[in-house]
């Protein structure tokens, strides 16, 4: 799996095709959902971009906007801002040469971060590569979810955040055959939930 990811991400991820597609769409809930479905991002590398669309779709649902109703007011402004953001996004290049990034690596360690808010919850995993004189962190994978439509308490969202943090176990299982990993490091802001791997 790791080598497949390396070959797929050698080229920059361009946002221009999405910008041109978005410009041609009438601003309706149906078209926004359709555009957000065009982003192919299995390892969630472009979550900072795609996540904003998920939040907008949730706001459309909360506001009771029908599928073919043209957006008005603040929702229309949000949509226009997102479309312009696609135009202004620089291509994303993610280096994925884990074993070659640091000379004479002594230790590989996965580091996971997770957090929750009343809007969303997310987790991200980095690979720390430590040598005698250097330590480098490389992005591996992330997961993000929009908070449920029904209002949740922060402790409940932090519990969902903890479940999402299981991502580090999945990543670890994929790395173990190819490299020996030190015990993972898990960091979260939760006051209510503890992790154990």
C-alpha positions in Angstrom: 0.0 0.0 0.0 2.8 2.5 0.9 4.5 2.2 -2.6 1.1 2.7 -4.3 0.6 6.0 -2.4 4.1 7.1 -3.3 3.6 6.6 -7.1 0.2 8.3 -7.0 1.4 11.5 -5.2 4.5 12.4 -7.1 2.5 14.9 -9.1 0.9 18.0 -7.6 -2.8 17.9 -6.8 -4.3 20.7 -8.9 -7.5 22.5 -7.8 -8.2 24.3 -11.1 -10.4 21.6 -12.7 -12.7 21.9 -9.6 -12.7 25.7 -9.8 -13.9 25.6 -13.4 -16.5 23.0 -12.7 -17.8 25.0 -9.7 -18.0 28.2 -11.8 -20.3 26.6 -14.2 -22.7 25.2 -11.6 -25.9 27.0 -10.4 -25.5 27.5 -6.7 -28.0 24.8 -5.4 -27.7 22.2 -2.8 -27.7 19.5 -5.4 -24.8 21.0 -7.3 -22.8 21.6 -4.2 -23.2 18.0 -3.1 -22.3 16.9 -6.6 -19.1 19.0 -6.7 -18.0 17.9 -3.2 -18.3 14.3 -4.5 -15.8 15.0 -7.3 -12.9 15.3 -4.8 -11.2 12.0 -4.8 -9.1 11.9 -1.6 -9.0 8.4 0.0 -6.3 9.3 2.5 -7.8 12.7 3.3 -4.8 14.8 2.2 -6.9 17.7 1.0 -9.3 17.7 4.0 -8.7 21.4 4.7 -10.3 22.1 1.4 -13.0 19.4 1.2 -14.1 19.8 4.8 -15.4 23.3 4.2 -17.8 21.9 1.6 -19.0 19.3 4.1 -19.7 22.1 6.7 -21.6 24.2 4.0 -23.7 21.2 3.1 -24.6 20.6 6.7 -25.5 24.3 7.1 -27.8 23.9 4.0 -29.5 21.0 5.6 -29.9 22.9 8.9 -31.4 25.9 7.1 -33.9 23.6 5.3 -32.7 24.5 1.8 -34.3 22.2 -0.8 -32.2 20.3 -3.4 -32.9 22.7 -6.4 -33.4 25.9 -4.5 -30.9 28.6 -5.5 -28.8 29.9 -2.6 -29.4 33.3 -1.2 -27.8 35.8 1.3 -25.0 34.5 3.5 -25.1 31.0 2.2 -24.6 32.3 -1.4 -21.6 34.4 -0.1 -20.1 31.3 1.6 -20.4 29.3 -1.7 -18.8 32.1 -3.7 -16.0 32.3 -1.2 -15.4 28.6 -1.4 -15.3 28.7 -5.3 -12.8 31.6 -5.2 -10.8 29.6 -2.7 -10.4 26.8 -5.2 -9.0 29.2 -7.8 -6.5 30.6 -5.2 -5.4 27.2 -3.9 -1.8 26.3 -4.8 -1.3 22.7 -5.9 -0.5 20.4 -3.0 2.6 18.2 -3.1 3.0 15.6 -0.4 6.3 13.8 -0.2 5.9 10.2 0.8 9.4 8.7 0.8 9.2 7.5 4.4 12.3 5.4 4.4 14.5 7.9 2.5 13.6 11.2 4.1 16.2 11.1 7.0 19.7 9.6 6.7 20.5 6.8 9.1 17.1 6.7 10.8 17.3 5.1 14.2 13.6 5.2 15.2 10.3 5.3 13.4 7.4 6.4 15.6 3.8 7.2 14.7 2.3 10.3 16.3 -1.4 10.9 16.3 -3.3 14.1 17.1 -7.1 14.4 17.6 -9.5 17.2 18.5 -13.2 17.9 18.6 -15.3 21.0 18.5 -19.0 21.8 18.1 -18.5 21.9 14.3 -16.3 18.9 13.7 -13.9 16.3 15.0 -10.7 15.1 13.4 -7.5 13.0 13.8 -4.2 13.1 12.0 -1.2 10.7 12.0 2.4 11.7 11.3 5.5 9.4 11.0 8.4 10.7 13.2 11.8 9.7 11.8 14.5 10.2 14.4 18.3 10.0 13.7 21.2 11.0 16.0 21.1 14.6 14.7 17.7 15.1 13.3 14.0 14.4 13.7 11.5 14.8 10.8 7.7 14.5 10.8 5.9 13.4 7.6 2.2 13.5 7.1 0.7 10.0 6.7 -3.1 10.1 6.9 -6.0 11.9 8.5 -9.7 11.6 9.1 -12.3 14.3 9.7 -16.0 14.3 10.3 -18.6 17.0 10.5 -20.4 17.0 13.9 -23.9 15.4 13.7 -26.8 17.7 12.9 -28.3 17.0 16.2 -26.5 19.2 18.8 -24.0 17.2 20.8 -22.1 17.9 24.0 -18.4 18.5 23.8 -17.7 15.3 25.9 -19.8 13.3 23.4 -17.9 14.8 20.5 -14.6 14.0 22.2 -15.7 10.4 22.5 -16.3 10.4 18.8 -12.8 12.0 18.4 -11.3 9.1 20.4 -13.0 6.6 18.1 -11.6 8.4 15.1 -8.1 8.3 16.6 -8.2 4.5 16.0 -6.8 5.6 12.7 -3.3 5.3 14.2 -3.9 1.5 14.7 -4.9 1.1 11.0 -1.8 3.0 9.9 0.4 1.1 12.3 -0.9 -2.2 10.9 0.0 -1.1 7.4 3.5 0.1 8.3 4.5 -2.9 10.6 5.4 -5.3 7.8 7.8 -2.8 6.2 9.4 -1.1 9.2 9.8 -1.5 12.9 7.9 1.1 14.9 8.4 2.4 18.4 5.3 2.8 20.6 2.9 5.3 19.2 2.5 8.8 20.7 -1.1 10.0 21.0 -1.9 13.6 21.7 -5.4 15.0 22.3 -7.0 17.9 24.1 -9.8 16.0 25.7 -10.5 16.4 29.4 -12.9 13.4 29.4 -11.4 10.7 27.2 -8.2 8.7 27.5 -6.5 6.6 24.8 -4.9 3.2 24.9 -3.2 1.5 22.0 
